[in-house]
Amino acid sequence: MKLIRLFFLIVLCVACKKDNQSYEEHYKKADAKLVEIEKLVKTSSCNDLSSLQIDSVIGGYNGGYNSVYKYFPVGNEIKNAYNKLKSEYISLLEAARKIDERPIFDMLVESEPHFGIGCIDGSPKVLLASDFNLEQTREKLNTNIRALETFYANPICHNPSNWYALPIAKDCKLKYVLFQNDSNSESRKDFNAIYRQHKALSRRLAKLDPNYVKCENLLASHKNVRCENNKPVIEE
C-alpha cells in the first residue's frame, strides 16, 4: 500500500512539474515548432509556385517581444502537415501567454511587406526585401515608384480633404505621390501595400548601397492637395 501511494505521489509531482512549466519554456518549445514548420516548407517543390498560398504566423522568441510575422508558402502537398504544426505552435504560444504576466505588444508589430512567392535554393519562399540583391532591389524600386505614380489612372477631386501627398525617394530627390483616403477599402489596401513595399525596398537599398543612405533619409515636409479642374494637385 505504501509503495502504491508513493507511486501516485511521484506521478502527481511529475504532472505538477509538467503543468508548471515557465513561460520561457513554452516560448522555446513554440520556437522549436516554428523551426519544424520552416523545415517542412523547404520540402515543397518549386514546380508550380502559382498553386501555393501565402500564410503567416507571428514568430520570434517570447511570442510578441521583438517578433515579426513570418510568411510561409503552403501547397496541397504539405497543407495537412503544415496545419497540424501550426495548430501545435499556436497552442504552445497561447499556453505561454496564459502564464506570462508581462504585457504583450502584438498590436505594435507590423508585418514586413512581401513580394509574392519565389524559389530560393530549390525551395519556395515568400520573398521579402532582404531576399533581393543590389540590382534586383534597384529594379524593383523603380517598378514600385512607377506603380505609385500611376496608381490613380484618372483621379477625380471633389473634396481635397480626401487626398494626401505621401513622400517617396526618386532619383535621390524627394517626390510626392497622391493617396486617396476614400470609401473604397480595397483601393486603400492595394495602395498601402505598394507604399509599404516602397519603404521596405528603400531601406534595403540603403543597406546595400551606402551612397543611397542620404536618399533614404531625406526629410519630408507636409504638402497640401487642392482640387483644380476636378483633378487633385499637390501644392508646391
N, C-alpha and C positions, 0 to 999 in steps of 0.2 A: 504493500500500500504506500509506504514511504517513497519507494522508487517511482511509482506511478505519479504521485504528487510532485516529486522532483522533476519528472519528465515534463509534466504540464507547465510547471513554473518556468522551465528552460524555454519551452515553445512560446509561452506568453512573453517572456523577456525579449526573445528574438523578434517576435511580431511587433512589440512596442518599439524596439530599436529601428525596425524597418519603417514603421509609421512615422517615427520622429526624425526622419532624415532632414537635414538642414536644407534651406532653400538653395544654398550653393551647390549641394549635391544634386538636387533636382535640375538646376540650370545646367550643370555639367553633363548630366545624362541627356538633357534636351539637345545640347550642342553635339553630343556624340550621335544622336539620332539624326541631326541635321547633316552630319558627315555621311551617314548611311544614304540619305536622300541624294546627296551630291554624287556619291559613287554609283547609285542606281541610274541616275540620269546619264552618266557617262557610258552606260552600257547600250544606250539607244544609238541608232544609226542616223546618218545624215542623208539617207536616200531620198526622203520626201519631207523636207522641212515645212512645207505648206500644210501638212497634216497635223502638225504639233500645235498645241495650245500653250499660252503663257500663264503660269500660275505663280503666286507669290506667297511667301510666309515671312514673318518677322524673324530675323536671325541675330545672332551675337550673344555672347555670354551675359548672363543676368537679364535676358529677355526684355530689353527695352532701354537698358543703360548703354549708351554709345552704340546702339544697334541700328541696323538698317534693314529694309525689306530685301529679301533675296528672291530673285526670279528663277523659275525653272521651266524648261520646255518639256511638256508632257504629251506623249502619244499613247495610242491604244496598247502598244506592246508593253508598256510599264505602268499603265494607268492604275490597275488594281493594287500593285505593289506600292506604287507611289502614294495612293490614298491611304493605305494602311500605315505606312511610315509617317505620313503627315499627321494622321489621327493620333498616333502614339506620341509624336513630337508635341502636339498641342496639349495633350493630356499631361505630359511632364511639365510643360510651361505653366499650365493652369495650377497644377499641384504646387509648383514653386511659388506662384503668386499668392496662393491662399495663405502661406505661412511667411511670406516676405512682407514685413510691415513698412518697408520704405515706399515712398510714393513712386508710381510708375509713370514714365514720361512718354508713353507711346504717342500721345496726341501731338508731341513736338517732333516726332520722327517723320520726315518727308522722304518718300521713296525716291531713289535716283531714277531719272527717266531712262527708259530702254530704247533700243533701236531695232527691235524685231529679233528674229532668230537667225543665227548664222552657224557655221561649222568651224570649230577650232580644235585642232589636234585630233580630228576624226570623230568628234562628238558634237552633238548640237548644244548650243549655248545661247542664252538670251544676252544679246550684246549690249554692253554699256560703253560709255565714252572711253573708259580706261582700256578697252579692248582694241582701240584704234592707234595706229602709228601716226607719225607726223603727217605724212602725205594723205592718209585716209582722213585724219581729223580736219585738215585744211579743206579737202574736197567736200566733206560732209557739212562743214561750217558754211561754206559758200552756198551749197544747195539749201541749207537751212535758212540763210539770210534771204535768198530769193523767195522761199516759201512764205516767210513772214511778210515780205514787202508786197507780195501778190495775193495774200490770203483773202482779202476782200476784193473780188473782181470788179464789182460795180457798187461801191458803197454809197448809201443814201443817208443824208444827215438832216434830221428834223429837230433834234434836240442835242446840242453839243455836250450836255452833261452825261450822255450815254457813251461818249467817246473819250478815249485816253491815248496819250502818246507815251509809248514804252521805249526805253533806250536799248540800243544794240551797238556792238562794235563792228564797224565795217571799214576795211582798209585802214585799220588803226585810227579811225575817226569815229566820233560819237554821232550816231544817227538815231532817228526815232521812227517807230512804226505805229500804225493805228491799231487800236484794240477797241472793239465794241462790246460793252457790257450790257447786252440786250437780253430779251427773254428767251432767246434760242440757246438753251443749255448745252446742246451738242456742239454748236459753233464755238461757244466759250471754251468747252472742254478740249476741242481739237486745237484751238489757238494756244491755249495754255500748255498743252503737251509739246507743241513745236517751240514755244518760247522757253520752256524749261530745258528742252534739248539744246537750245542755243546757249543757255548759260552753262550747261554741262560741257559742251564742246569747247566753249571759250575757256573754261577752267582747264580743260585737258590740254588745249593748245598752249596755254601759259606754262604748263608743266613741261611740255616737250620743247618749246621754243622760248628761251629766256628773253628774246627780243620782243615777244608778244606780251610780256607781263605788263608793260606800261599801257598797252592797248586794252587789256582785260580790266585794268584798274582805272579807266577813265571815269571821272566824276560827272554824273548826270545831274542836270538841273531840271526843274519842273517845267513842262511845256503844256500850254493850253491848246484846246482844239475848238475851232469855230466852224459854223456852217456857212458855206459860201456856194451859192447856186445849187443848194441841196446836196453839196458834197462836203465831207469832213476835211478840214485843212488844219495842219499843225502850225501853230503860230511860231514865228521865229523870236 
